[in-house]
């Protein structure tokens, strides 16, 4: 597999970002151990992949398949321990660690009681008051935003603790008349490491390519959802629920702030009502009329992503569908640039607890010089 080339014009450039690994705690004679189990209250069902951390020491671990966790070489002292799990109310408690002793804990987390009753579907108005929803006025919406951000925080912990590389097959082509003409198909080895970070009002960026400058859309990754710069420049709106197979998904719409005078992103995020897992993310370029003059032929850019669960409460990117919608031109047939991505495999340097280090999946039947039906492009149904 070859390494990914520079991102192509106004397309997805970064989906997985790797934060710097958490600093290790130096071994010390005056240190102890914290051991315990995380369970759901009141059933006492084990909760795997809960995030157990001591923020002041930059210690962060996942619980194992039976909810167990171990924090070793913790300097003696008193700290705040935080335990989080997608779909559950985070818990904080003070603990005291004694030198050469083991502190044993039993943590019971309460499931977040998100209810449809009383949740009003509101119109998607311009975003004039960005930021987190007022929990006293819109408690259910605030809970959904909290669940969305918990998905992002869990993913951030995953890439901090367990760096990985994943292989994607990518199809590039043009969409028109309900089908996609595939021009090329390649396979990319994509490391989970920093590439481009979200900056408010600066999602359209350019870089010098091998021949000329290339313009790309720096799509926010899931990690950016916990970044204050994203939260403080977007409004969040509950947009209803829908049945997907045997699941019910809550939809949370996100709108870019009106104070951003340059293109940013609007979005829709779909959370499984039972597990609170993020299932799908749909992003769209805001203010396309304010693109650079060289891109004024673009009327919209959309990018839809799906996620695959690799363990209970742990998901990574599965697929991407993106289209550059062009403005119609009289007397000229318009072709819309399209890109499909699908994750074929992933490989961890060191695997998370109870997860295979290498996983290989069957890829889609994409071939150059063929046409894919519109059903193969789920994002085509979102034509503006």
C-alpha positions in Angstrom: 0.0 0.0 0.0 1.2 3.5 -0.8 1.0 6.4 1.5 -1.8 8.9 1.0 -1.0 11.7 -1.4 -1.9 15.3 -0.8 -5.6 15.8 -0.3 -7.5 16.5 -3.5 -9.5 19.6 -4.3 -12.0 20.5 -1.6 -12.1 17.0 -0.2 -11.6 15.2 3.0 -8.1 15.7 4.2 -8.1 14.5 7.8 -10.5 12.2 9.6 -8.4 10.7 12.4 -6.1 12.8 14.5 -3.6 11.6 17.0 -2.9 13.6 20.1 0.5 13.4 21.8 0.7 10.3 24.0 -0.1 10.8 27.6 3.0 11.4 29.6 4.0 8.4 31.7 4.2 8.6 35.5 7.8 8.2 36.7 8.4 5.2 39.0 9.0 6.3 42.5 9.5 4.5 45.8 6.7 6.7 47.2 4.0 5.4 44.9 1.0 3.1 45.1 -1.5 1.3 42.9 -5.2 2.0 42.2 -7.2 -1.0 41.2 -11.0 -1.4 40.7 -14.0 -2.2 38.6 -16.5 -0.1 36.7 -20.1 -1.3 36.6 -23.5 -0.1 35.6 -25.9 0.9 38.4 -28.1 -0.8 39.6 -27.5 -4.0 37.6 -23.8 -4.4 38.3 -23.1 -5.2 34.7 -19.4 -4.7 33.8 -18.7 -1.7 31.7 -15.7 -2.2 29.3 -13.9 0.8 27.8 -14.9 3.2 30.5 -12.2 5.9 30.7 -10.5 6.0 34.2 -8.3 9.0 34.7 -6.4 11.1 37.2 -6.3 14.4 35.2 -3.8 16.2 37.5 -1.2 13.4 36.7 -2.2 13.0 33.1 -3.0 9.3 33.7 -5.7 7.8 31.6 -6.7 4.1 31.1 -9.5 2.1 29.6 -11.4 -0.5 31.7 -11.1 -4.1 30.4 -13.8 -6.5 29.2 -15.0 -7.2 32.8 -14.8 -3.5 33.8 -11.5 -3.9 35.6 -8.8 -1.3 35.7 -5.3 -0.8 37.1 -3.4 2.4 37.6 0.2 1.6 38.7 3.0 3.7 39.9 0.7 6.5 41.2 2.6 8.9 43.4 1.4 8.9 47.0 -1.1 11.7 47.6 -4.8 12.7 47.3 -6.3 13.2 43.8 -9.5 13.5 41.9 -10.3 10.4 40.0 -12.7 10.7 37.0 -14.6 7.8 35.4 -16.4 8.3 32.1 -18.3 6.0 29.7 -20.4 6.8 26.7 -24.0 6.8 27.7 -23.4 7.2 31.4 -23.1 10.1 33.8 -19.4 10.8 34.5 -18.3 10.3 38.1 -15.7 12.2 40.1 -14.4 11.2 43.5 -11.4 12.0 45.8 -9.0 9.1 46.4 -5.9 8.8 48.6 -3.0 6.8 47.4 -0.6 5.5 50.0 3.0 4.4 49.3 3.4 0.7 48.6 -0.3 0.1 49.0 -3.2 -0.8 46.7 -6.3 1.3 46.8 -9.3 -0.8 45.7 -12.4 0.9 44.2 -15.8 -0.1 43.0 -17.3 2.4 40.6 -21.0 2.4 39.7 -22.1 4.6 36.8 -25.7 5.7 36.2 -27.0 5.6 32.6 -27.9 9.0 31.1 -31.7 9.1 31.0 -32.2 10.7 27.6 -36.0 10.7 26.9 -37.9 11.6 23.8 -40.8 12.8 25.9 -40.7 16.6 26.0 -38.0 16.9 23.4 -39.2 19.5 20.8 -37.9 19.4 17.3 -37.0 23.0 16.6 -36.5 24.7 13.2 -32.9 25.1 12.1 -32.5 28.8 12.4 -29.3 30.9 11.8 -26.9 30.4 14.7 -26.7 33.7 16.6 -26.0 32.4 20.1 -23.4 29.7 19.7 -22.0 27.6 22.5 -23.3 24.7 24.7 -27.1 24.6 25.2 -28.5 26.0 28.4 -29.1 22.9 30.5 -31.8 24.5 32.5 -33.8 25.5 29.4 -32.9 22.6 27.1 -31.8 19.7 29.4 -32.3 16.9 26.8 -30.4 18.8 24.1 -27.6 19.5 26.6 -27.5 15.8 27.4 -27.3 14.8 23.7 -24.4 17.3 23.2 -22.7 15.8 26.3 -23.1 12.3 24.8 -21.7 13.5 21.4 -18.7 15.0 23.1 -18.2 11.9 25.2 -17.9 9.9 22.0 -15.2 12.4 20.9 -13.4 12.2 24.2 -13.4 8.4 24.2 -12.0 8.4 20.7 -9.3 10.9 21.8 -8.3 8.5 24.6 -8.1 5.6 22.1 -5.7 7.4 19.8 -3.6 8.7 22.7 -3.2 5.3 24.3 -3.3 3.0 21.3 -1.9 4.5 18.1 -3.0 2.7 15.0 -2.9 2.7 11.2 -5.8 1.9 9.0 -6.0 0.9 5.3 -8.7 2.6 3.1 -9.7 1.9 -0.4 -10.6 5.1 -2.2 -12.6 5.7 -5.4 -12.4 9.1 -7.2 -14.7 10.2 -10.0 -17.6 12.3 -11.1 -21.3 12.1 -10.2 -24.0 13.0 -12.6 -27.4 11.6 -13.8 -27.7 9.4 -10.6 -24.5 7.5 -11.1 -20.8 7.9 -10.3 -18.2 7.4 -13.1 -15.2 5.9 -11.3 -11.9 7.3 -12.7 -9.4 5.8 -10.2 -9.3 3.4 -7.3 -6.4 3.2 -4.9 -5.5 2.0 -1.4 -4.1 4.3 1.2 -2.3 3.5 4.5 -3.5 6.3 6.8 -1.7 6.7 10.2 -3.7 8.0 13.1 -1.5 11.1 13.6 -2.0 14.9 13.4 -2.6 16.4 10.0 -4.8 19.4 10.0 -6.8 20.7 12.9 -10.1 22.6 12.8 -9.9 26.4 13.0 -13.1 28.4 13.1 -13.9 30.0 9.7 -10.7 28.4 8.2 -11.9 25.0 6.9 -11.0 25.9 3.3 -7.3 26.0 3.1 -4.6 25.6 0.5 -1.2 24.1 0.2 1.5 23.9 -2.5 1.2 20.8 -4.5 3.7 19.2 -6.9 2.4 21.4 -9.8 0.3 24.2 -8.3 -1.4 25.2 -5.1 -4.2 22.8 -4.1 -7.3 23.8 -2.2 -8.8 21.4 0.3 -11.6 21.3 3.0 -10.1 20.7 6.4 -13.1 18.7 7.7 -13.4 18.7 11.5 -12.6 15.2 12.9 -14.6 13.6 15.7 -11.8 14.8 18.1 -12.6 18.4 17.3 -16.0 18.1 18.9 -14.5 18.4 22.3 -12.4 21.4 21.3 -13.8 24.7 22.8 -13.1 26.5 19.5 -15.6 24.2 17.8 -18.3 24.3 20.5 -18.1 28.1 21.0 -18.7 28.7 17.3 -21.7 26.4 16.7 -25.3 26.0 17.8 -26.8 22.6 18.7 -30.4 21.7 17.9 -32.3 18.5 18.5 -33.7 17.4 15.1 -35.8 14.3 15.9 -35.4 10.6 16.0 -35.5 7.9 13.3 -35.5 4.1 13.1 -32.5 2.6 11.5 -32.8 -1.2 11.3 -33.4 -2.3 14.9 -32.0 0.9 16.4 -33.5 4.3 17.1 -31.1 7.2 16.4 -31.3 10.7 17.8 -30.3 13.4 15.4 -28.4 16.5 16.7 -28.0 19.3 14.2 -25.0 21.7 14.4 -24.9 25.1 12.7 -21.9 27.4 12.2 -22.2 30.7 13.9 -23.4 33.7 11.9 -20.4 35.7 13.2 -18.1 33.5 11.1 -17.9 35.5 7.9 -15.9 32.8 6.0 -16.8 29.2 5.2 -17.1 26.8 8.1 -19.3 23.6 8.5 -22.8 22.8 9.4 -23.5 19.2 10.5 -25.8 16.5 11.6 -24.8 13.8 14.1 -26.7 10.6 14.7 -26.5 8.8 18.1 -27.9 5.4 18.9 -30.6 5.9 21.6 -29.7 2.7 23.4 -25.9 2.9 23.5 -25.3 6.6 22.8 -22.7 5.6 20.2 -22.1 7.9 17.3 -23.3 6.1 14.2 -23.1 8.8 11.4 -21.8 12.3 10.9 -23.0 14.5 8.0 -21.0 17.7 7.3 -21.7 20.5 4.8 -19.7 23.6 3.9 -21.3 26.8 5.2 -21.3 30.0 3.3 -20.1 28.5 -0.1 -20.9 31.9 -1.6 -17.8 33.2 0.2 -15.4 30.8 -1.3 -12.3 32.2 -3.0 -12.9 33.5 -6.5 -11.2 30.5 -8.0 -13.8 28.3 -6.4 -17.0 30.2 -7.2 -18.2 27.4 -9.4 -18.8 25.3 -6.2 -22.3 25.6 -4.8 -21.9 23.1 -1.9 -19.5 20.5 -0.5 -20.9 17.6 1.6 -19.1 14.7 3.4 -20.9 11.9 5.2 -19.1 9.5 7.5 -20.1 6.2 9.2 -18.5 4.5 12.2 -17.9 0.9 13.0 -17.8 -0.4 16.5 -14.6 -2.5 17.2 -15.6 -3.2 20.8 -18.5 -2.2 23.1 -18.3 1.5 23.4 -15.4 1.9 21.0 -15.8 3.0 17.4 -13.6 4.1 14.5 -14.2 5.5 11.0 -15.8 3.0 8.6 -16.7 5.0 5.4 -16.8 8.4 3.8 -18.9 9.7 1.0 -18.2 13.2 -0.3 -19.4 15.3 -3.3 -18.4 18.7 -4.6 -21.6 20.1 -6.0 -21.0 22.5 -8.9 -23.2 25.3 -10.1 -25.2 24.7 -13.3 -23.8 26.3 -16.4 -26.1 27.0 -19.3 -25.5 24.7 -22.3 -22.8 22.7 -20.4 -23.1 19.3 -18.8 -22.0 19.6 -15.1 -20.0 16.9 -13.4 -19.7 16.9 -9.6 -16.4 15.6 -8.1 -17.1 12.6 -5.9 -15.0 10.5 -3.5 -15.7 7.3 -1.6 -13.6 5.8 1.1 -14.0 2.5 2.9 -11.9 1.1 5.8 -10.4 -2.3 4.8 -8.3 -3.0 7.8 -6.7 -1.5 10.9 -3.6 -2.3 12.9 -2.7 -1.2 16.4 0.8 -0.8 17.6 -0.4 -2.2 20.9 -4.0 -3.3 20.9 -6.6 -2.0 23.4 -7.8 -4.6 26.0 -9.7 -7.5 24.3 -9.3 -6.1 20.8 -7.4 -7.9 18.0 -4.3 -6.1 17.0 -5.0 -6.5 13.3 -8.4 -6.7 11.7 -9.0 -7.2 8.0 -12.4 -6.7 6.3 -13.9 -7.3 2.9 -13.8 -4.3 0.6 -16.4 -2.9 -1.8 -16.3 -3.9 -5.5 -14.9 -0.6 -6.9 -13.1 -0.6 -10.3 -11.8 2.2 -12.6 -13.8 2.9 -15.7 -17.1 1.6 -14.3 -20.2 3.3 -13.0 -21.7 3.0 -9.5 -25.4 3.4 -9.0 -26.6 6.2 -6.8 -27.4 3.8 -4.0 -23.6 3.3 -3.6 -23.4 7.0 -2.8 -25.5 7.7 0.3 -24.5 11.3 0.4 -25.9 11.9 -3.1 -29.4 12.0 -1.6 -28.3 15.2 0.2 -28.0 17.3 -3.0 -28.6 20.9 -2.0 
